[in-house]
Amino acid sequence: MARKTRKTDEVLTPRILEKKKIALVGIDFYGDPFKDAGGWSEENEIGRLWQRFEKYYEQETVSVKHKTSDSGYELWIDFEGDEDTKDRYVFVGVAVERVEDIPLEFVAKTLPETRYAVFTLKGEKIKSRWSEEVYKNWLPAAGLKTSHDFLIECYDPKRFKGPADPESELDILVPIE
């Protein structure tokens, strides 16, 4: 079921990815990711996390075995978060076929098998309040609930050119029952 967004006439229509387990290898952060800078910024903790990952990844690319694509993944666990704190758990990395012999600087996450509603955001929609549209409008209208308390952002380097590029595309994977 498609719903119109409040700010534009763009319709959020996901595709459904059937049950899939996802394994990721990368680095993580827990705390307030926006304490130093909000939004899309290299100055906040998420920007710094990606910078650290890229630094290690360039050194350890050969050591990351069984990589499934060149896409980067940003994982938010408990995306809605605890309302009493601004702390969040954020992980960035790459998908692998299986977790095996990962470099010392990295950690691994194996996400449970579940279905995903995959929303492709384009251009300005990437920096919009899309999460509100997905969680407060689309899911209830579709009669669905999240199956797990996490969210995945998938950055395909062939389609994502940065948040300011009107041609950029970003996939959001929402686990659904």
Contact map, one row per residue, 1 for C-alpha under 8 A:
111000000000100000000000000000000000000000000000000000000000000000000000000000000000000000000000000000000000000000000000000000000000000001001100000000000000000000000000000000000
111100000011100000000000000000000000000000000000000000000000000000000000000000000000000000000000000000000000000000000000000000000000000001000000000000000000000000000000000000000
111110000011100000000000000000000000000000000000000000000000000000000000000000000000000000000000000000000000000000000000000000000000000011000000000000000000000000000000000000000
011111011111000000000000000000000000000000000000000000000000000000000000000000000000000000000000000000000000000000000000000000000000000000000000000000000000000000000000000000000
001111111111000000000000000000000000000000000000000000000000000000000000000000000000000000000000000000000000000000000000000000000000100000000000000000000000000000000000000000000
000111111000000000000000000000000000000000000000000000000000000000000000000000000000000000000000000000000000000000000000000000000000000000000000000000000000000000000000000000000
000011111000000000000000000000000000000000000000000000000000000000000000000000000000000000000000000000000000000000000000000000000000000000000000000000000000000000000000000000000
000111111100000000000000000000000000000000000000000000000000000000000000000000000000000000000000000000000000000000000000000000000000000000000000000000000000000000000000000000000
000111111110000000000000000000000000000000000000000000000000000000000000000000000000000000000000000000000000000000000000000000000000000000000000000000000000000000000000000000000
000110011111000000000000000000000000000000000000000000000000000000000000000000000000000000000000000000000000000000000000000000000000000000000000000000000000000000000000000000000
011110001111100000000000000000000000000000000000000000000000000000000000000000000000000000000000000000000000000000000000000000000000000000000000000000000000000000000000000000000
011110000111110000000000000000000000000000000000000000000000000000000000000000000000000000000000000000000000000000000010000000000000010001000000000000000000000000000000000000000
111000000011111000000000000000000000000000000000000000000000000000000000000000000000000000000000000000000000000000000010000000000000000000000000000000000000000000000000000000000
000000000001111100000000000000000000000000000000000000000000000000000000000000000000000000000000000000000000000000001111000000000000000000000000000000000000000000000000000000000
000000000000111110000000000000000000000000000000000000000000000000000000000000000000000000000000000000000000000000001110000000000000000000000000000000000000000000000000000000000
000000000000011111000000000000000000000000000000000000000000000000000000000000000000000000000000000000000000000000111100000000000000000000000000000000000000000000000000000000000
000000000000001111110000000000000000000000000000000000000000000000000000000000000000000000000000000000000000000000111100000000000000000000000000000000000000000000000000000000000
000000000000000111110000000000000000000000000000000000000000000000000000000000000000000000000000000000000000000001110000000000000000000000000000000000000000000000000000000000000
000000000000000011111000000000000000000000000000000000000000000000000000000000000000000000000000000000000000000011110000000000000000000000000000000000000000000000000000000000000
000000000000000011111100000000000000000000000000000000000000000000000000000000000000000000000000000000000000000111100000000000000000000000000000000000000000000000000000000000000
000000000000000000111110000000000000000000000000000000000000000000000000000000000000000000000000000000000000011111000000000000000000000000000000000000000000000000000000000000000
000000000000000000011111000000000000000000000000000000000000000000000000000000000000000000000011000000000000011110000000000000000000000000000000000000000000000000000000000000000
000000000000000000001111100000000000000000000000000000000000000000000000000000000000000000000011111000000001111000000000000000000000000000000000000000000000000000000000000000000
000000000000000000000111110000000000000000000000000000000000000000000000100000000000000000001111001000000001110000000000000000000000000000000000000000000000000000000000000000000
000000000000000000000011111000000000000000000000000000000000000100000000000000000000000000011111001001000111100000000000000000000000000000000000000000000000000000000000000000000
000000000000000000000001111100000000000000000000000010000000000000000000000000000000000000111100000000000111000000000000000000000000000000000000000000000000000000000000000000000
000000000000000000000000111110000000000000000000100010000000000000000000000000000000000000111000000000001110000000000000000000000000000000000000000000000000000000000000000000000
000000000000000000000000011111000000000000000000100000000000000000000000000000000000000011110000000000000010000000000000000000000000000000000000000000000000000000000000000000000
000000000000000000000000001111100000000000001000100000000000000000000000000000000000000111100000000000000000000000000000000000000000000000000000000000000000000000000000000000000
000000000000000000000000000111111000000000000000000000000000000000000000000000000000001111000000000000000000000000000000000000000000000000000000000000000000000000000000000000000
000000000000000000000000000011111000000000000000000000000000000000000000000000000000011110000000000000000000000000000000000000000000000000000000000000000000000000000000000000000
000000000000000000000000000001111110000000001000000000000000000000000000000000000000011100000000000000000000000000000000000000000000000000000000000000000000000000000000000000000
000000000000000000000000000001111111000000011100000000000000000000000000000000000000001100000000000000000000000000000000000000000000000000000000000000000000000000000000000000000
000000000000000000000000000000011111111000011100000000000000000000000000000000000000000000000000000000000000000000000000000000000000000000000000000000000000000000000000000000000
000000000000000000000000000000011111110000011000000000000000000000000000000000000000000000000000000000000000000000000000000000000000000000000000000000000000000000000000000000000
000000000000000000000000000000001111110000111000000000000000000000000000000000000000000000000000000000000000000000000000000000000000000000000000000000000000000000000000000000000
000000000000000000000000000000000111111010110000000000000000000000000000000000000000000000000000000000000000000000000000000000000000000000000000000000000000000000000000000000000
000000000000000000000000000000000111111110010000000000000000000000000000000000000000000000000000000000000000000000000000000000000000000000000000000000000000000000000000000000000
000000000000000000000000000000000100111110000000000000000000000000000000000000000000000000000000000000000000000000000000000000100000000000000000000000000000000000000000000000000
000000000000000000000000000000000000011111000010000000000000000000000000000000000000000000000000000000000000000000000000000000100000000000000000000000000000000000100000000000000
000000000000000000000000000000000000111111110110000000000000000000000000000000000000000000000000000000000000000000000000000000000000000000000000000000000000000000000000000000000
000000000000000000000000000000000000000111111111001000000000000000000000000000000000000000000000000000000000000000000000000000000000000000000000000000000000000000000000000000000
000000000000000000000000000000000001100011111011000000000000000000000000000000000000000000000000000000000000000000000000000000000000000000000000000000000000000000000000000000000
000000000000000000000000000000001111110011111111000000000000000000000000000000000000000000000000000000000000000000000000000000000000000000000000000000000000000000000000000000000
000000000000000000000000000010011111000001111111100000000000000000000000000000000000000000000000000000000000000000000000000000000000000000000000000000000000000000000000000000000
000000000000000000000000000000001100000011011111110000000000000000000000000000000000000001000000000000000000000000000000000000000000000000000000000000000000000000000000000000000
000000000000000000000000000000000000000111111111111000000000000000000000000000000000000000000000000000000000000000000000000000000000000000000000000000000000000000000000000000000
000000000000000000000000000000000000000001111111111100000000000000000000000000000000000000000000000000000000000000000000000000000000000000000000000000000000000000000000000000000
000000000000000000000000001110000000000000001111111110000000000000000000000000000000000000010000000000000000000000000000000000000000000000000000000000000000000000000000000000000
000000000000000000000000000000000000000000000111111111000000000000000000000000000000000000010000000000000000000000000000000000000000000000000000000000000000000000000000000000000
000000000000000000000000000000000000000001000011111111100000000000000000000000000000000000000000000000000000000000000000000000000000000000000000000000000000000000000000000000000
000000000000000000000000000000000000000000000001111111110000000000000000000000000000000000000000000000000000000000000000000000000000000000000000000000000000000000000000000000000
000000000000000000000000011000000000000000000000111111111000000000000000000000000000000000011000000000000000000000000000000000000000000000000000000000000000000000000000000000000
000000000000000000000000000000000000000000000000011111111100000000000000000000000000000000000000000000000000000000000000000000000000000000000000000000000000000000000000000000000
000000000000000000000000000000000000000000000000001111111110000000000000000000000000000000000000000000000000000000000000000000000000000000000000000000000000000000000000000000000
000000000000000000000000000000000000000000000000000111111111000000000000000000000000000000000000000000001000000000000000000000000000000000000000000000000000000000000000000000000
000000000000000000000000000000000000000000000000000011111111100000000000000000000000000000000000000000000000000000000000000000000000000000000000000000000000000000000000000000000
000000000000000000000000000000000000000000000000000001111111100000000000000000000000000000000000000000000000000000000000000000000000000000000000000000000000000000000000000000000
000000000000000000000000000000000000000000000000000000111111100000000000000000000000000000000000000000000000000000000000000000000000000000000000000000000000000000000000000000000
000000000000000000000000000000000000000000000000000000011111111100000000000000000000000000000000000000100000000000000000000000000000000000000000000000000000000000000000000000000
000000000000000000000000000000000000000000000000000000001111111100000000000000000000000000000000000000000000000000000000000000000000000000000000000000000000000000000000000000000
000000000000000000000000000000000000000000000000000000000001111110000000000000000000000000000000000000000000000000000000000000000000000000000000000000000000000000000000000000000
000000000000000000000000000000000000000000000000000000000001111110000000000000000000000000000000000011100000000000000000000000000000000000000000000000000000000000000000000000000
000000000000000000000000100000000000000000000000000000000001111111100000000000000000000000000000000011100000000000000000000000000000000000000000000000000000000000000000000000000
000000000000000000000000000000000000000000000000000000000000011111100000000000000000000000000001001111000000000000000000000000000000000000000000000000000000000000000000000000000
000000000000000000000000000000000000000000000000000000000000000111110000000000000000000000000001111000000000000000000000000000000000000000000000000000000000000000000000000000000
000000000000000000000000000000000000000000000000000000000000000111111100000000000000000000000111100000000000000000000000000000000000000000000000000000000000000000000000000000000
000000000000000000000000000000000000000000000000000000000000000001111100000000000000000000000011100000000000000000000000000000000000000000000000000000000000000000000000000000000
000000000000000000000000000000000000000000000000000000000000000000111110000000000000000000000111000000000000000000000000000000000000000000000000000000000000000000000000000000000
000000000000000000000000000000000000000000000000000000000000000000111111000000000000000000000100000000000000000000000000000000000000000000000000000000000001100000000000000000000
000000000000000000000000000000000000000000000000000000000000000000001111100000000000000000000110000000000000000000000000000000000000000000000000000000000111100000000000000000000
000000000000000000000000000000000000000000000000000000000000000000000111110000000000000000011110000000000000000000000000000000000000000000000000000000000111100000000000000000000
000000000000000000000001000000000000000000000000000000000000000000000011111000000000000000111110000000000000000000000000000000000000000000000000000000011110000000000000000000000
000000000000000000000000000000000000000000000000000000000000000000000001111100000000000001111000000000000000000000000000000000000000000000000000000000011100000000000000000000000
000000000000000000000000000000000000000000000000000000000000000000000000111110000000000001110000000000000000000000000000000000000000000000000000000001111000000000000000000000000
000000000000000000000000000000000000000000000000000000000000000000000000011111100000000111100000000000000000000000000000000000000000000000000000000001110000000000000000000000000
000000000000000000000000000000000000000000000000000000000000000000000000001111100000000111000000000000000000000000000000000000000000000000000000000011100000000000000000000000000
000000000000000000000000000000000000000000000000000000000000000000000000000111111000000110000000000000000000000000000000000000000000000000000000000011100000000000000000000000000
000000000000000000000000000000000000000000000000000000000000000000000000000111111000000100000000000000000000000000000000000000000000000000000000000011100000000000000000000000000
000000000000000000000000000000000000000000000000000000000000000000000000000001111100000000000000000000000000000000000000000000000000000000000000000010000000000000000000000000000
000000000000000000000000000000000000000000000000000000000000000000000000000001111110111100000000000000000000000000000000000000000000000000000000000000000000000000000000000000000
000000000000000000000000000000000000000000000000000000000000000000000000000000011111111000000000000000000000000000000000000000000000000000000000000000000000000000000000000000000
000000000000000000000000000000000000000000000000000000000000000000000000000000001111110000000000000000000000000000000000000000000000000000000000000000000000000000000000000000000
000000000000000000000000000000000000000000000000000000000000000000000000000000000111110000000000000000000000000000000000000000000000000000000000000000000000000000000000000000000
000000000000000000000000000000000000000000000000000000000000000000000000000000001111111000000000000000000000000000000000000000000000000000000000000000000000000000000000000000000
000000000000000000000000000000110000000000000000000000000000000000000000000000001111111100000000000000000000000000000000000000000000000000000000000000000000000000000000000000000
000000000000000000000000000001111000000000000000000000000000000000000000000000001100111110000000000000000000000000000000000000000000000000000000000000000000000000000000000000000
000000000000000000000000000011111000000000000000000000000000000000000000000111101000011111000000000000000000000000000000000000000000000000000000000000000000000000000000000000000
000000000000000000000000000111100000000000000000000000000000000000000000000111000000001111100000000000000000000000000000000000000000000000000000000000000000000000000000000000000
000000000000000000000000000111000000000000000100000000000000000000000000011110000000000111110000000000000000000000000000000000000000000000000000000000000000000000000000000000000
000000000000000000000000011110000000000000000000000000000000000000000000111100000000000011111000000000000000000000000000000000000000000000000000000000000000000000000000000000000
000000000000000000000000111100000000000000000000110010000000000000000001111000000000000001111100000000000000000000000000000000000000000000000000000000000000000000000000000000000
000000000000000000000001111000000000000000000000000010000000000000000001110000000000000000111110000000000000000000000000000000000000000000000000000000000000000000000000000000000
000000000000000000000001110000000000000000000000000000000000000000101111100000000000000000011111000000000000000000000000000000000000000000000000000000000000000000000000000000000
000000000000000000000111100000000000000000000000000000000000000000111011100000000000000000001111100000000000000000000000000000000000000000000000000000000000000000000000000000000
000000000000000000000111100000000000000000000000000000000000000011111000000000000000000000000111111000000000000000000000000000000000000000000000000000000000000000000000000000000
000000000000000000000010000000000000000000000000000000000000000001110000000000000000000000000011111000000000000000000000000000000000000000000000000000000000000000000000000000000
000000000000000000000010000000000000000000000000000000000000000001000000000000000000000000000001111100000000000000000000000000000000000000000000000000000000000000000000000000000
000000000000000000000011100000000000000000000000000000000000000011000000000000000000000000000001111111000001000000000000000000000000000000000000000000000000000000000000000000000
000000000000000000000000000000000000000000000000000000000000000010000000000000000000000000000000011111000000000000000000000000000000000000000000000000000000000000000000000000000
000000000000000000000000000000000000000000000000000000000000001110000000000000000000000000000000001111100000000000000000000000000000000000000000000000000000000000000000000000000
000000000000000000000000100000000000000000000000000000000000001110000000000000000000000000000000001111110111000000000000000000000000000000000000000000000000000000000000000000000
000000000000000000000000000000000000000000000000000000000001001100000000000000000000000000000000000011111100000000000000000000000000000000000000000000000000000000000000000000000
000000000000000000000000000000000000000000000000000000000000000000000000000000000000000000000000000001111110000000000000000000000000000000000000000000000000000000000000000000000
000000000000000000000000001000000000000000000000000000010000000000000000000000000000000000000000000000111110000000000000000000000000000000000000000000000000000000000000000000000
000000000000000000000000111000000000000000000000000000000000000000000000000000000000000000000000000001111111000000000000000000000000000000000000000000000000000000000000000000000
000000000000000000000000111100000000000000000000000000000000000000000000000000000000000000000000000001011111100000000000000000000000000000000000000000000000000000000000000000000
000000000000000000000011110000000000000000000000000000000000000000000000000000000000000000000000001001000111110000000000000000000000000000000000000000000000000000000000000000000
000000000000000000000011100000000000000000000000000000000000000000000000000000000000000000000000000000000011111000000000000000000000000000000000000000000000000000000000000000000
000000000000000000001111000000000000000000000000000000000000000000000000000000000000000000000000000000000001111100000000000000000000000000000000000000000000000000000000000000000
000000000000000000001110000000000000000000000000000000000000000000000000000000000000000000000000000000000000111110000000000000000000000000000000000000000000000000000000000000000
000000000000000000011100000000000000000000000000000000000000000000000000000000000000000000000000000000000000011111000000000000000000000000000000000000000000000000000000000000000
000000000000000000111100000000000000000000000000000000000000000000000000000000000000000000000000000000000000001111100000000000000000000000000000000000000000000000000000000000000
000000000000000001111000000000000000000000000000000000000000000000000000000000000000000000000000000000000000000111110000000000000000000000000000001000000000000000000000000000111
000000000000000111110000000000000000000000000000000000000000000000000000000000000000000000000000000000000000000011111000000000000000000000000000000000000000000000000000000000111
000000000000000111100000000000000000000000000000000000000000000000000000000000000000000000000000000000000000000001111100000000000000000000000000000000000000000000000000000011110
000000000000011110000000000000000000000000000000000000000000000000000000000000000000000000000000000000000000000000111110000000000000000000000000000000000000000000000000000111110
000000000000011110000000000000000000000000000000000000000000000000000000000000000000000000000000000000000000000000011111000000000000000000000000000000000000000000000000001111000
000000000001111000000000000000000000000000000000000000000000000000000000000000000000000000000000000000000000000000001111100000000000000000000000000000000000000000000000001110000
000000000000010000000000000000000000000000000000000000000000000000000000000000000000000000000000000000000000000000000111110000000000000000000000000000000000000000000000111100000
000000000000000000000000000000000000000000000000000000000000000000000000000000000000000000000000000000000000000000000011111011000000000000000000000000000000000000000000111100000
000000000000000000000000000000000000000000000000000000000000000000000000000000000000000000000000000000000000000000000001111111000000000000000000000000000000000000000111110000000
000000000000000000000000000000000000000000000000000000000000000000000000000000000000000000000000000000000000000000000000111111000000000000000000000000000000000000111111100000000
000000000000000000000000000000000000000000000000000000000000000000000000000000000000000000000000000000000000000000000000011111110000000000000000000000000000000000110100000000000
000000000000000000000000000000000000000000000000000000000000000000000000000000000000000000000000000000000000000000000000111111111100000000000000000000000000000000000000000000000
000000000000000000000000000000000000000000000000000000000000000000000000000000000000000000000000000000000000000000000000111111110100000000000000000000000000000000100000110000000
000000000000000000000000000000000000001100000000000000000000000000000000000000000000000000000000000000000000000000000000000111111100000000000000000000000000000000100000000000000
000000000000000000000000000000000000000000000000000000000000000000000000000000000000000000000000000000000000000000000000000111111100000000000000000000000000000000000000000000000
000000000000000000000000000000000000000000000000000000000000000000000000000000000000000000000000000000000000000000000000000010111111100000000000000000000000000000000000000000000
000000000000000000000000000000000000000000000000000000000000000000000000000000000000000000000000000000000000000000000000000011111111110000000000000000000000000000000000000000000
000000000000000000000000000000000000000000000000000000000000000000000000000000000000000000000000000000000000000000000000000000001111111100000000000000000000000000000000000000000
000000000000000000000000000000000000000000000000000000000000000000000000000000000000000000000000000000000000000000000000000000001111111110000000000000000000000000000000000000000
000010000000000000000000000000000000000000000000000000000000000000000000000000000000000000000000000000000000000000000000000000001111111111000000000000000000000000000000000000000
000000000001000000000000000000000000000000000000000000000000000000000000000000000000000000000000000000000000000000000000000000000111111111100000000000000000000000000000000000000
000000000000000000000000000000000000000000000000000000000000000000000000000000000000000000000000000000000000000000000000000000000011111111110000000000000000000000000000000000000
000000000000000000000000000000000000000000000000000000000000000000000000000000000000000000000000000000000000000000000000000000000011111111110000000000000000000000000000000000000
001000000000000000000000000000000000000000000000000000000000000000000000000000000000000000000000000000000000000000000000000000000001111111111000000000000000000000000000000000000
111000000001000000000000000000000000000000000000000000000000000000000000000000000000000000000000000000000000000000000000000000000000111111111100000000000000000000000000000000000
000000000000000000000000000000000000000000000000000000000000000000000000000000000000000000000000000000000000000000000000000000000000011111111111110000000000000000000000000000000
000000000000000000000000000000000000000000000000000000000000000000000000000000000000000000000000000000000000000000000000000000000000001111111111100000000000000000000000000000000
100000000000000000000000000000000000000000000000000000000000000000000000000000000000000000000000000000000000000000000000000000000000000011111111000000000000000000000000000000000
100000000000000000000000000000000000000000000000000000000000000000000000000000000000000000000000000000000000000000000000000000000000000001111111000000000000000000000000000000000
000000000000000000000000000000000000000000000000000000000000000000000000000000000000000000000000000000000000000000000000000000000000000000111111100000000000000000000000000000000
000000000000000000000000000000000000000000000000000000000000000000000000000000000000000000000000000000000000000000000000000000000000000000111111110000000000000000000000000000011
000000000000000000000000000000000000000000000000000000000000000000000000000000000000000000000000000000000000000000000000000000000000000000110011111000000000000000000000000000011
000000000000000000000000000000000000000000000000000000000000000000000000000000000000000000000000000000000000000000000000000000000000000000100001111110000000000000000000000001111
000000000000000000000000000000000000000000000000000000000000000000000000000000000000000000000000000000000000000001000000000000000000000000000000111110000000000000000000000000111
000000000000000000000000000000000000000000000000000000000000000000000000000000000000000000000000000000000000000000000000000000000000000000000000011111000000000000000000000000110
000000000000000000000000000000000000000000000000000000000000000000000000000011110000000000000000000000000000000000000000000000000000000000000000011111100000000000000000000000000
000000000000000000000000000000000000000000000000000000000000000000000000001111100000000000000000000000000000000000000000000000000000000000000000000111110000000000000000000001100
000000000000000000000000000000000000000000000000000000000000000000000000001111100000000000000000000000000000000000000000000000000000000000000000000011111000000000000000000111100
000000000000000000000000000000000000000000000000000000000000000000000000111100000000000000000000000000000000000000000000000000000000000000000000000001111100000000000000000111000
000000000000000000000000000000000000000000000000000000000000000000000000111000000000000000000000000000000000000000000000000000000000000000000000000000111110000000000000011110000
000000000000000000000000000000000000000000000000000000000000000000000011110000000000000000000000000000000000000000000000000000000000000000000000000000011111000000000000011110000
000000000000000000000000000000000000000000000000000000000000000000000011100000000000000000000000000000000000000000000000000000000000000000000000000000001111101100000000111000000
000000000000000000000000000000000000000000000000000000000000000000000111000000000000000000000000000000000000000000000000000000000000000000000000000000000111111100000000010000000
000000000000000000000000000000000000000000000000000000000000000000000111000000000000000000000000000000000000000000000000000000000000000000000000000000000011111110000000000000000
000000000000000000000000000000000000000000000000000000000000000000000000000000000000000000000000000000000000000000000000000000000000000000000000000000000001111110000000000000000
000000000000000000000000000000000000000000000000000000000000000000000000000000000000000000000000000000000000000000000000000000000000000000000000000000000011111110000011110000000
000000000000000000000000000000000000000000000000000000000000000000000000000000000000000000000000000000000000000000000000000000000000000000000000000000000011111111100011110000000
000000000000000000000000000000000000000000000000000000000000000000000000000000000000000000000000000000000000000000000000000000000000000000000000000000000000111111101011100000000
000000000000000000000000000000000000000000000000000000000000000000000000000000000000000000000000000000000000000000000000000000000000000000000000000000000000000111111001000000000
000000000000000000000000000000000000000100000000000000000000000000000000000000000000000000000000000000000000000000000000001101100000000000000000000000000000000111111101000000000
000000000000000000000000000000000000000000000000000000000000000000000000000000000000000000000000000000000000000000000000001100000000000000000000000000000000000001111101000000000
000000000000000000000000000000000000000000000000000000000000000000000000000000000000000000000000000000000000000000000000001000000000000000000000000000000000000011111111000000000
000000000000000000000000000000000000000000000000000000000000000000000000000000000000000000000000000000000000000000000000011100000000000000000000000000000000000000111111000000000
000000000000000000000000000000000000000000000000000000000000000000000000000000000000000000000000000000000000000000000000011000000000000000000000000000000000001110001111100000000
000000000000000000000000000000000000000000000000000000000000000000000000000000000000000000000000000000000000000000000000011000000000000000000000000000000000001111111111110000000
000000000000000000000000000000000000000000000000000000000000000000000000000000000000000000000000000000000000000000000001111001000000000000000000000000000010001110000011111000000
000000000000000000000000000000000000000000000000000000000000000000000000000000000000000000000000000000000000000000000001110001000000000000000000000000001111001100000001111100000
000000000000000000000000000000000000000000000000000000000000000000000000000000000000000000000000000000000000000000000111100000000000000000000000000000001110000000000000111110000
000000000000000000000000000000000000000000000000000000000000000000000000000000000000000000000000000000000000000000001111100000000000000000000000000000111100000000000000011111000
000000000000000000000000000000000000000000000000000000000000000000000000000000000000000000000000000000000000000000011110000000000000000000000000000000111100000000000000001111100
000000000000000000000000000000000000000000000000000000000000000000000000000000000000000000000000000000000000000000011100000000000000000000000000010001110000000000000000000111110
000000000000000000000000000000000000000000000000000000000000000000000000000000000000000000000000000000000000000001111000000000000000000000000000011101100000000000000000000011111
000000000000000000000000000000000000000000000000000000000000000000000000000000000000000000000000000000000000000001111000000000000000000000000001111100000000000000000000000001111
000000000000000000000000000000000000000000000000000000000000000000000000000000000000000000000000000000000000000001100000000000000000000000000001111000000000000000000000000000111
